[in-house]
Amino acid sequence: MRSARSAAASAGSVLAALALAPIAAAESAGPLAYESEVVGEAAPRSSASARNLSPDELDLLPRRDAEDLLRAVPGLELVQHGSEGKGRQFLLRGFDAGHGADFEVTVDGIPINEWSNVHGQGYVDLNFLVPEAIRALEVTKGPFALAQGPFAVAGSADFRTGIPVDRQGLRVDYTAGSMGRHRGALTWAGPAGRFLAAEGLLDEGFGENRDIRRGAILGRWEIGDVSEGGAVHALAAAHVARFGLPGALRDDEVRAGSRGFYDAADPIGRGRSDRLLGGVGWTRRSAATDTRALVYGGLRSLEVNENFTFFFLDPVRGDRRLQRERSGQAGLRAAHRIRLGERMRLETVGGVRVERLWQAERKVSDEGVELERQRELSALQSLSHLAAGIRLEANRHLELRGGARLDLALVDAEDHLTGERANGQAVALSPRFGATWRLAPAWRLLAAYGRGVRPPEARAFLADRSPPMVQVDSAELGLRFRPSRALAIGAYVFGSHVQREAIYDHLSGLVLELGASRRLGGGGSWTCGPCRGCASSPTSPGSTLASSNPGAPSPTFLGSALA
């Protein structure tokens, strides 16, 4: 344990020092224009399919919670097999990303994916985000930007918190629904990006055992000036939720009429989710540099009592399981951009994340009596990364981007049922390249290549002392047409190759090795907003996907539309 802890600390020190590379040498460089960004944000327009939702667009979208905003992204599908308290599953580019195993999510640069969660690797729960306090959302399909980290296999999303200027002051909202839904939200927004938002939700659900009780509070405070010594911001969030889990219905029972579609096969399934999260960031800009650093930490608790498979695995005692997890994390991320001459920019990104966790899984009866201990694990794990890249304007028509990212996973795990203990590491080098051709004032041709990685979860190190990271190589070619700020049209094709497919199967509770696979497809979108406040309508004709592994669960067609 000491070796893993000291290694994690050393990695963090080295990566932070490299990411905050000397600033003074850049003061003599030429002027550089920046867009407002946070640590960890993908570079603007890293690929043709990248989607940026502005505050004006977000205002037009219906939202029951923060994850609902992701439905505005063409080709990204969300499904829910529980009530609102449980994290959704993501489907993108032929990947069944589970609860987040192949889809990276950050909030103001803070990583949200739970690396070794007991319910599913990379688990994402965004119920702590008050939807009224989200000012922007950026979704990048594929692993094409340097800042995209572990789990950005199919893509990534970065939520940016804030309340628009025109909504400053105190606001109170109340919503009631015919299914016994009651939701109250309170927001206060002041100058300089300061805000406080809280919500309370009580909903009996549209069917049996689909109830949700949730409370969340989110706040941000900013002081200082980014151009004079730097600006400091602090983000804090707290969240509690209690919810029902109806389970899955047998098709033959529904057809026979013995159960209705809105009944619950598992009337006693329950879940609870709690979180504390906080971060402090620093930003400084000059004419030639942009430096950012973020320190964050949090506590997390999850409990799930469910039976999805009835008596399939155990015909005598049934398949009910009780999963519990407690974890705490702390981390540092830093980014530095500098102009090297008139046509070149250098970007460095680095960080480390350390997490301590305990998790258990028990087979229990419907009365809650423990029948068997199936898992009890504790682990200390760290993820470190360092990336560097160049953005070069070769001429007034061509921009080139290139770089590489190194990710290192260190794990010290102990199985409390067998007494076995193991520690190991996994490392991956991910190249990232891109190019943009300005064919005409309104036309852009974009090409991108990148490698995404998924680190092995802690329990994998008990079976294999050095399990490799899952690596996925992706490429995309697309064309964008934007004749004005009010209209944008795009189309693209993409391909992904998975060197070794590994999928967590909820039915068996095992990680299935499926070998290599590929995904091929294409899509398109158009956005129309003739004036400020007018409707914006992205749409996608869908994506056709092909897999070299017939056993890989990838759909043959997937699309979405929003009007």
N, C-alpha and C positions, 0 to 999 in steps of 0.2 A: 504493500500500500504506500509505504514511504517513497519507493522508487517512482511509482506513478505520479504521486503528488509533486515530488521535486522535478520530475520531467515536465509535468504540465506547467509548473511555475517558470522553469527555464525557457520553455518554448514561448510562453507569453512574453517574457522580457525581451527575448531576441526579436520576435515578430513585431512587437510594439516599437522597438528602436528602429527597425528597418522601415516600417511603414511611415514613421515620422522622420523620414530622411531630411537632411539639411535643407532649411528654408532660406537661409540668408543668401545663398548663392544665386537665388532666382530673382532677387530684387531688381537686378539690372535688365531683366528680360522685358520684352514688349508687352503691350496690353493684351488682356485675355478676358473674354466674356463668359459668364457662367450662368447656368440655370440654377434655381433654388433646389437643392438636393439634401438628402440626409445620408449619414454613413451607411453603406450597404446598398444604396440605390443603384440600379443598373444604369449604364450610360444611356443617354437619350438616343432613341431610334437605333438600337443595337441590331435590329432585324426588321424585316418588313411586317411581321405579324405582331410586333410589340404594340400594346394597347395602353394608352394613358387616358384616364378618366379625370377630367377637370372638375372643380367644384360646381360649375354650371351644369355639367352633365350629371353629376351625382345627385343634384337637387331634383332632377326629373325622374329618378328611379325609385320605385316603391321598395321599401326595405323593412322587413320584420327584424332583421339583425344584420350584422356586418357582412356575413358570408353571402347574403342575398345580393350584394353589390357585384359579386363575381359572376352572377348570371348575365351581366351585360357584356361579358367577354365572349366573342364568337368561338364556338367549339369547345368551351369549357363547361362541362356538365357537373352538377352537384346532385347527390342523392342522399336521402336520410332514412335509415332503418330504425330510428328511435324517435324520441321527441326532440324538441329544440335544444335540450340540455346537452345532447351528445354531439360530438364533432361529426361533420358531414364527410362523405366520401367524394373524391374528385376523379373525374374521367377527362383525360386530355391527351390528344395525339396518340390514341391507341393504347395509352397506359391506364390501367386501373390503379390509380395512385393510392388506393386505400384511404385511410384517414390523413394522408400526407407523406407517405413513404417516398413518393416521387414528385412531390409538389412543395417547393419551399415557400414559406410564408414569414414575412417580417413585419413588424410594426415600428415605425420610426427607426428602422435599422436594427431593432432587437429581434433575434431569431426566436420563433414561436414553436417550431417543430420539436417534439419531444423524442429524442433520439431512440431510446430503448423502452418506450412506454409499454406497460404490461398488456394493454388492449390492442395495440398495433404500432409498429415501428413508424416513427415520424409523426405521431398523432398531433393533430392541430385542433385546438379548441379556441375559437374567437369570441366566445360569449362574454368576455370581459370588455369588449369594445362596444361603447355606446354608439350606435350608428349615426346619431346627429353630430357626433364629434369627429367625423372622418372628412377631411378636406380634399383628399386626392388618393388615387389608386393607380398603380402601375403594374401591369401584368406582362411578363416576358415569356413567350412560348419557346421552349428549348433552352439549352445552357450556353448562351452566347456572350454574356457580359462577365467581366472579371469579378464583379462583386457577387455574382450568383454562387452560392455555396453548396454544401451537402444537401441532398434531397431535391435540388433543382435539376431533376432528370427530364421530366416532361415540361417543366417550366417553373416560374416563381411569381409571387405577388408581394408587393410592398404597400401596406396601408400607411398613409400619413395623416396624423391626427391634427385637428384644428377646426375652428368654427369661422365661417366667412365673416368679413368685416361688416356686412350689412345685417348681420344677426347679433351684433354686440349687445350687451345688456343681459337682463334676466328673462328667460322664456320658460314657460311651463306647458307641457303637452300631455293630453290624456286620450287614450284610444280604448274603445270598447268594441267587442265582437259578439256575434250571435252564439258562438260556441263557449261562452263564458270567459272570454279573453278580456283582461284589463291590464293596461300598460300605462304607466306614468313616467315621464321624462322631464328632468329639470336641467337646464343649461345656463351657464353664465359665461360670457366672453368679454374680456377687457382688451386693452391695447397691447401691442407687441406680442401677439400670439398667445396670451394667457387665457386659460379657460378651465372650467370645472363642469363636468357632466355626470349625471346620475340617472339610473333607470331602475324601475321595479316592475316585474312582470308576474302575473297570475293568469294561467290559462288552463282550463279543464281539458282542452284538446278536442279534436273532431271525432274521437273514438275512445274505446276503452283503454285505460292505462297509458294515455298519451299526455298526461298533465305535465305542467312545467311551472316551477316557482323559481324566480331568478332575481338577483339584485346585483348591480354593478356600479362602480364609481370610477371615473377617469379624469385626470387633471394634468395640466401642463403649465409650467411657469418659465418665462424667459426674461433674462436680464442682460444688459451689455449691448455692444455694437460690434457686428462682425468685422468691421473695417478698422476699429480702434481697440486693439488689445484682445478682441474676440468676444463672442457672445456665449453665454451659458444657458442651457435649458434643462429642466428637470421634468420627468414624466413619471407618474405614479398611477397604479390601477389596482383595484380589488374586486373580487367576484365570488359569489356563492350561488349554487344552483342545486335544486333537488328535482328529479324528473322521473317519469315512468318509462318503462321499456316494454313495449307490447310484444316483441318477438315476431316470428314469422308464422303465417297461417299455412296449414296443409291445403293444397289445392283440391284434393278430393273431398275434404270436409266443407269447403266453400261451395263446391259444385253440388254437393248433396243437400246443402241448406242447413246443416247442423251448426255451422258458424257463419256469421255475417262478415262482410268485407271489413267492417270497422270494429270487429271484435278483437280481442287479444288472446292469442294462444298462451301467453305467459302473463296472467293477471297480477302476478306478484313481483315481476321484474322491476327493479328500481336502480337509480344511479344518483351519484352526488359528485359535484365538481367544485373545487375551491382553488383560488389563485391569489397571490400577492406578487406584484411586479413593479419594478422601478428602474429608472435609468437617469444618468446625468451625462449630458453631452456638451462639447465645446467646439465652437466653429470660429475660424479666423480666415479672412480673405484679404488679399492685396491685389495689386494690379496684375500680378503674374502667378500667384499661388492661391490654393484653396486647401486648407488643412482642417480635418475634422477628427474628433475622438469621442468615443462613447464608452462609458462604464455602466454595466447593468447587472441586475440580480433579481432573484425571485424564489418563491416557495410555491409548491404545487401539490395538490392532493386529488386523487380520483378513485372512485369506487363504483364498480359495475356488477350487478347481480342479474344474470340473464340466462335464459335457456333457448337457444336458437334452433337446436336440432332434436328436441324432445327426447326420445329414447333410442336415437340412431346409433350413438357410440356405445352406450351402456343400456341394453334392453331391460335391465333389472332395476337399477337405481336412477336412471335418467341422466341427462347431460347438463344439469344446472351447474353453473360455475359462479364463483364469487371472486372478482379480481380487485386487488387493492394496490395502490402505488402512492408513495410519498417521496418527494424529491426537492432538492434545492440546487440552484445554479447561480453562477457568477461568471461574468465575461467582460472582455475588452475588445473593441473594434476601432480601427483607425484607418484613415484614408488621406492621401496627399496627392494633389495635382499641381503640376508645374509646367510652365511654358518653356520649351527649349528652342529658342529662335522664333521666327515668324510663322512656321508651318507645322511645328511639332509640339506635342504635349506628352508628358510622361505621367502615368498614374501608378501609384503603389497602394496596395491594400493589405492589411494584416489584422490578425486577431487571434484570440484564444477564448475558449468556452470550457468551463469546468463544471461538472455536475456530479452530485452525490445522490444515489437513489436506493430505495428499498421497494421491492414488489413481491406480491404473493398471489397465488391462484389456488383456490380450494374447490373441490367438488362438494356441493352441499345438497341437502334434500329440500323439497318444497317448504318444509317447516323451518329451514335455516340451520339444520343440524349438520355439522361438518362430517363428511364421509371419507374424504381423502385429501391429503396435501399433495398437490400436483406441482407446485413451484414455490420456492421462496429464495429470493436472490437479492443480494446487495452489491453495489458496484460504485467505483469511482472512475469516471471517464472524462476525457478531455478531447476537444476538437480544436486544432490549430490550423491556421491557413496563412499563406503569404502569396501575393500575386503582384505582378508588374506587367505593364503594357504600354504601348506607344500608339498614339493617334497622329497620323501624318496626312497632311493635305498635299498630296503629290502635285496637283495642279488645281486650277479652279473648277475642274469637272470631277476629280477623283479624290476620295478620301479613303485611306487604308487604316485598319486597326489590327493590332496583333499583340499577343501576350501569352502568359501562362500562369497557372495557378497550382500551388502545391497544398494539398490537404493531408493532415496527419491526425490519426485517431489513436489514442492511448486508452487502454481499458484494464482495470484491475477488478475482477469479479469473483464473488464467492457464492457457491450453492450451499445454502444452509440445510438442505435436506440430505445431501450426500457428504458434506464437509469438503467437497472439492473446491479448489481455488486456482485461478488462472489469471495471468496477465499477458498482454500482447499488444501488438500495434498493427495498424494498416495504413498504407500510404498510397496516394494517387497523384499523378501529375496530369493536369488538364490544360491542353492548349486551347486558345480562343482566338479566332481570326474573323475579320469582317471587312467588307468594302462597300462603298456607296458611290455610284456613278450618277452624276447630274446630267441626264440625257438632254434635258430642256428645262426652262425655268420651272415648269410644273411637274416634271417627271423625274422619278428616282428609281434606279435599279439597285437592289440591295442583295448582297450575298453574305452568308454567315456560316461559320463552322465552330463547333465547340464540343467539349466532352463534359458530361455531367456524372456525378458520383453519388452513391448511396453507401454510407459507412455501415459495417455489420453491427448489429445490436449486441448488447453486453453478453447475453446468454450464448451467442455464437462462439465466443472465445472459450467457453467451457468445453465445447466439442472440438474446436480447432484453434490451437494457440495463436495462429496467424491467419485468420480468415481474410480474404481479399475484399476490397471494396467493389461493389457492382459498378461497372463503368459503361456508359452509354455515349456513343459518338453520334452527333446529329449535325445535319446540314440543312440550309434553307436558301431558296432563291425566290425573290419576290419583286414586284413592280408596284410603285405607288404613284398615284396621280392626285395632285392637290392644286387645282386652279385658283382657289381662294381659301381664306380662313374658314369659310362656311361649308366647304365640300372637300371630302377626301375619299378616294377609292383605292383599294389595294387588292392584290391577288398574289398567291405564293404557293410553292410546292416545297415539300420537306421530306426528309428521310432520316430514320434513326436505326442504329444497329446496337443491340445489346450483346456484349461479349459473353455474359453468363446471366441468364434470367433467374431471379430468385423472388418468389411471391409468397407472402404470408397468407395462409389459408385459414379463414375463420372457422370453417367447418371442423377441420382436424386439429387446429391450433398449432400447426407445424409450418415451417418454412420449406417450400417446395422448390427444388432445383430443376429448371426446365431447359437448361442449355441456352444456346444462342437464339436470337430472334431478330426480326427487323420489322419496321413499320414505315410505310410509304403513304403519302397523302398530299392533299392540297386544300386550300381554303381561300376565302376572300371576305372582304368587309367594305362597307361604305358608311360614311358618317356625314350627315347633313344637318347643319344648324344655320339657317339663313340669317338669324339675328340673335343677339344676346337674349338668353331666356327661352329661345324657341327649342323645339324638340330635336333631340339627336338620336338617330336610329342606326345602330350597328347591326349587321346581319351577316350570316355565313351560309353558303350553299352546302357546307358540310365537308367532310374529309373521307376519302376512300383509303382504307388501310389494308396492308397485306403483311402476313407474318410467315417467316420461314419455319416456324415451329407451330404445328397445328394445335398443340396443347396450350399455347399461350392465350390467355383470355383477353383478346383484343377485338373490339367490335369492327365490323366491316364498313359501317357507315355511322357518322356522328355529326350532327349539326345543330345549330340553334339560331333563333331569330328573335329580335326585339323591336317593337315599334312603339 
